Amino acid sequence: MVTKRSAPTAGARDSSIPAPVLEVLRFCIVVFFSGLGYQVSTSLPGSIDVQIGTFNRPGVGILVGAGIGYVIGGVIARMTGRSLIEAEKALASRSPELVLAGLIGSMVGVAVGAGLAWPTLLLAQESITLPIFVFVCVVLGLLGYRVGTSRREGLLAILSQRVNLHSPVTAVSSLPRIIDTSVIIDGRIIDVVRAGFLHGSLLVPSPVLAELQGLADAGDEVRRGKGRRGLDVLESLRRERAVDVEVISDGAIEIPEVDAKLVRMAIDRGVALLTLDSNLARAASLAGCRVMNLHALALALRPPVTAGDSLRILLTRPGKETGQGVGYLDDGTMVVVERGRALIGTEVACAATSVLVTANGRLVFARLEGGTETVEAQAQAPTRAPTRARAEAPARASRPVPGPPRRPRPTSAPDDRDAHRA
C-alpha cells in the first residue's frame, strides 16, 4: 500500500514567523537595492547610456536593483526570521532580571564606546575611521553586557532606588555565610560540601576560632575532643575546592556573647548565618538575619517512616522469604510484611520494625498488628482443615471397624457331651 506524501507548503520552515512579516522584510530589501541601483546609475559617466524601452539609465538602474533585491531579499528575510527564533529561544531560558541587566549594560557600553571613538571620525576619511568606530562600540557594548549580567543584583538595586521599584531578593544560597561553632564541631558540613549542596565563601569569625582553640585547650577530655575535631574540620574545609574559607576579624567588639556577635556581623555584612542551633536560628531570624539551618535540612531529609510507626499497606505480591508479603508506600518505598503472604490483595495494618537505607532507596520491614494476625489465622483456617482430615484418614483406615455385638453360643449339657464322647 503506497501512501501519498503531501508536498511541503511554502514557508513551512519559518512557520513561527508570519508570512506578512517576511514579505515586509523582503520589500524593505527591494527598496534598498532599488535606491542603490539608482545611485550607481546616476554616478556613471555620461558617455554610458543604457535604455530599455521607455526606461532611461536611472530607470534601468532601479529595475536591476529591484530584481536583485527581490532575489536576495527572500533569503535575507528567512535568515533574519530564523535568527529571531534562535534569539527568542536563548532569551527564554534567561530570567527577566538577567535580560534587563544585560540590556542596560550593553546600552551603557555602546554609549561610552561612541563617546570615546567619536573623535576618530574627524581625523581621516570615513572609510578608514568608520570601521574603527564600529569596532570600539561593539567591543564596549559586549563588555557592558558581560559586566551587567555578572553584577545584575547591584545594578538592579541602583535602578530600583532611582525609579522607586522593589529591589530583587537575593537567594540565601548565593550569599557568603558566617559559620557557627556548632556547625564546625558537628563535622557533617564536609559531607554537605562534597555532595555539592554548599559552595561559595565561608566566613569564620575570629571569636569562633578563639572558642574552638579554648575548647581544644580545655582540661575536660570531652571538650578537648570537640575543639580538636572542630579545628580538623576547618583544616579539611580549606582543602575543598567548592568553598573558600576566610577568617574575618571581630566586627562587634562591644558585644560580649559569641552568638550575638555572629548575628550582628551577619546583619552588618549582609551575609547569611550558617548554624546548627535551632534556638540561635530563631533568634537570628527575629533579628532580621538571613539564616541557613543545617538542623532543618537534616529534618527535611529524614526518612518518612521510622521504627514503630503504624502503616496501612496494600500487599501486592509475595516476598522472597517464606510467608512474606510486599507492598509499597505512596513514594515508592518497598515494605516487607512478615507473615503477610496469605493476605496478598488486601490492605493490612502493620507496624514498622526497621528501616534499611540502600543504594536503590529505603526498605522497610514490618510486622502485622494484633488485629491483622487474627484475620490471618481466620484466612488460613479453611486451608488447614482439609489437610488435617487427609492426614488422619489413613490412621482411621488402619483401625478395626467395630461390628454388631455377637450373641453367645448355646452350650450343650455335660451329659450329652459325655454321651457323645462315649
N, C-alpha and C positions, 0 to 999 in steps of 0.2 A: 504494500500500500504506500503510495507516494503522496506526501503532503506538500502542498504549495507553501513556500515561504514568502511572506509578504515583503514587498520591496521597502527598504528603509526610506522613510519620509525625509524631505529636505529639512535641514536644521535640527534633526533628532540628536545630534551630538551636543548641541548647545540648547537643550530643551529647557534648562533652568533660566536662560536669558530670553526675554520676549523678542520675537522676530521684529516688531516695530523698532525696538531699541537698536538692533543690529543694522536695520536699514537707515536709521538716523545717523549712526556712526559712519556707514558707507557714504551717505550723502555728504557729510562733512569732509570726508577724504576726497570725494569727487570735486567738491568746490575748491578745496585746497590745490589740487593738481590742475584744475582749470585756471585758477589765478596764476599758478606757477607757469603754465603754458603761455598765458598772455604776457607775462613778464619776459619770458625768454623770446617770444616772437617780436616784441617791440624793441628788445635790445639788439636784435640782429642788424647788421648794416643795411642801408637802403638798396644796395645793389642786389640783395637777395629778395626776390619777390615770389611768393608762393600764393596761389589762388586756386581754390577748388569750388567750381560753380559760382555761386554768389558770395562765397566766403572769401574774404581777403586774408592777408597774412595774420593779423590778430585773431580773426575768427578761426582760422585753421589751428592756431596755437591753442585756442580754448577747446576746440573739438578733440585735438590729440590729447591734451591734458585730461579732459573729462573721460576719455576712453581708458587711459592708463589708470586714472583714479578709480574708475568703476571696477576694473580687474583687480587691482591691488587692494581696493577698499574692502572687498568681501573677506579677503584673507586677514587683513589687519583687524577688521571688526570682530571676526571669530576669535582671533588670538587675544584681543582685548577682553572678550567675554569670558574665555577660559581663565585668563589672568584674574579677572574679578572673582570668579568662582573659587579659585585657589586662595586668593586673599581672604575671601569670606570664611573659608574653612579654617585658615590659620588664625583668624581673629576670633572665631567661635570658641576655640579652646583656651582663650585667654580671658582673664577676669576684666570687668569694665574698668576697675581701678588701674590695672596694668596698661590697658589700651589708652586711657586718658593721660596717664603719666608719660607714656612713650610719645603720644602726640604733642603734648606740651613741651617735652624735652627736645623733640625734633624741630618744632617751630622756633624755639629759642636758639637752637644751634644754627638753623638756617639764617635767622636774623643776625646773629653775631658774625657768621661767615660772610654774609653780604656786606655788613659794615666794614669788616676788615679787608675784603677783596675789592671793594668798590674803587679805591684809588688806582688799582692796576688797570682799570678800563681807560684811564686818562693818559697812560704812559705810552701806549703804542696802538697799533691798529686793532680793531675789534676781532679780526680773525685770529689774532695771537692772544689777546687778553681775555676774550670771552671763554675759551676752554679752561683757563686758569681760574676764572671767576666761578664757573660751574663746579669745578673740581673742589675748590675750597668750601663752597656751600654744601655740597653733598657729603664731604668728609665731616664737617662740623655738625650737619644735621644728623648723621649716623651716630656721632659721638654724643649728641644731645639725647637721642633716643635711648642709647645704652645707659647713660647716666640717669635719665628719667625713670627707666624701668627698674634699675637697681636701687634707686633711692626714692621709690614711689611713696613710702609712708611719710617721709619728711616733706616731700613736695606737695602731696595732697593735704597734709596738715597745714602747711602755709597757705594753700589755696582755700581751704575751708575757713581759715581765720579771716581771709580777705573778703570772701563772699558770704560769710555767716552761714556756713554749712557744718554739718556734723563731721568731725574728724573720723577716719576709718579706725575701727577697733583692731588692734594688733593681736594676733593669736599668741597665747601664752607659750606655745611650743617654740615660737621663733624668738623669744626673749632670752637674754642671758639669765642665769639662775644662780642665786646665792644658796650654798649648801648648808644645811643644818647639821649639828653634831650627830643627831640620831641617825641620819642617813649614812654618814660616813662609818659609824660604828656598826650599823646593821650589815653592810657589805653587799647587799643584793643589787646595789646600783651598778656594780660592774657587769652583772648579767644583763641588766636592762640596757646598758650602753652597748654591749656586744650583740644584743639582739636587734639593735638599730632603732629602738624607740626613744633614745635620748642622745642628743648631739648638740653641738654648739659650744658656747662658753660656760664654764662652771667657775663661779667666783667663790673662793674660800676666804672669808674674813679672818684677820689676824686674831680676834677673840676666840674663834672656833679652833684655830691652830693652837693657841695657848691652852685652851681647855683640853684638847687631846694630849698635849705634852704634859699637863698636870695629871691627867689620868694615867699616862704611861709611867710617871714617876711616883705614883701613889704606893703606900705601903700595903694596901689590900691587894691580894693576888687577883681577885675578880676585876677590880677597877683597873689594875695594871694591864690585864689581858685585853680589856676593852680599848684602852688607849693605844696599845701597840697594834691591835687589829685595825683601828682607825687610821693610824699612820701608814700601815701596809696598804690599806685600800686607797689612800691618796697617792701613794707611790705607783700603784697599779693603774690608777686613772691617768696619771701623767704619761704613761706609755701607750694609752689608747689613742688611735688616730682620729676617732669620731668626735672627741671632745678636746677642748683647750682649757686646762686647769690654770687658773691665775689666782695668786694670793693678793688680796687687797688690804689696805690699811683700815683701821677702825674709823668709821665715819660718824660715830655717835659716842664720843668720849664722855659726854656728860651723863650718859645713861649707864647705870651700873650693871644691870642684868644682861646676860648674853642674848636671850630670846628677844628682849625688847630692842637690843642693838640691831639684830638681824632685821626685824620688821622696819625699823626706822631707816636703815641703809637701803632696804629694798624699795621703800617708797621714794626716798630721795633720788636714787639712781634710776628709777623707772624700770626695775627688773623684777623677776619672779622669785619667790621663795620656795625652795625645794626642801621638803621636810617629811618626816615620818611620824611626827607627833600630831595627833588629831586635835588636841586642845590648842596647840600653837597655831595650827592651820585655821581653826575657827576664829581665834583672836586676831590673827593677821588679816583674815577676810573682813572682819568687822572694822578693822582699821583702814581698809581700802587698799590692801596689798594684794597683788596677783599671786596666787598660791598654787603649787603643784604638790599634791599629797600622794606619796607613794603607798601609804596605807589604804587610801581609797582605791588605788589601782589594784592592789592585791585583793581587796574585797570584790572588785568588779570581775577579776579573773578567777575567783573561787568557783569550784565545781558546783553546779546547781543541785547536786544530790550528795548528801553526806551519810555516813553510817548512822542508822537509827531512824531515818526519815521513812514515813509511810507513803507508799506508792500504789496506784491502781494501774495495772498493766494489762493490755490485751495480748495474750500469748498467741503467737502466730506459727511457731514451728518448734520441733524438739531440739534440745541441745546435744552437745557431743557426748556428755556423760549420761549414765543411766538415770532416768527419772527427771531430767532437767527440761524445763520449758523456757523458751526465749521470746521476749517481747522488746519493744522499742519505745523510748520516750519521744516527745514531740520534736526534740532537736536531733534525733537520730541515735542517741546513746543506747547501746545494747544492754538489756537487763536479763540476767540469767537467774531464773527462779528454781530453787531446789524443790523436787517432788511436784513439779507442775506439768509434767508431760500428760497426765490424764485430763488436764483441764485446758488443753490447746483449743483455741477457738472461743474461749470465754475470757471475760475481764475479771481479774483476780485482785485481791488486796494483799499486799506483801510489804515487808519491812526490809530496807537495805541493810546488809550486814557489812559490806566492804566496798570500796571504790578503788579500782585499779586503773591507773593512767598509763596508757601505752603510746607507741609512736603513731598508731592509727586513730587514737581518741581515747575516750573513757569507757570502762567496762564495769558495770555494777552487778554485784552478786546480792541476791535477796532470798528471803525465806517466806513461806506462806504464813499468814497470820492465823490465829486460833480458829476464827470462823471459817476460813478457807480450808483448813485441814479437815473439818467436819464434812464440808462439801466434797472434798477429795475422797474421803472414806465412803461416802454415800455413792460417789460416782464409780468407785472400784468394787463396791459390794456385789452388784449383779454379775460381774465378770468372775468373782471368786467362787460363787455358789455352784455353778456347773462344774468347775474344776474340782471342787471338793467332792461332789457327787460321783464324778467319774473315777476319782481316786479310791473312793470307798466301795465302788461296785465290785471289784474282784474279791475284796475281803468278804463281802456278803455272800458272793457266789460260792466261796470255799467252805462256808459254814454248813452243817447238816440242817436240812429243812425239817422242822418238826411235823410229824404226821398226826392222824387221829389216834386217840388212846386205844390200845389193844385190850381186847377182852381176855380175861383169864380162861385157860383151858379147863374143861371139867376133868377132874382126876377120877380114875376108876377105883372102885373099892379094893381094899387089900385082898379080900378073899378071892375076888375074880382074878387079880394078877397072880396070886399064888396057884390058883387052879390052872391058869394058863401055863405057868412055868412047869407045873407038874405034868 
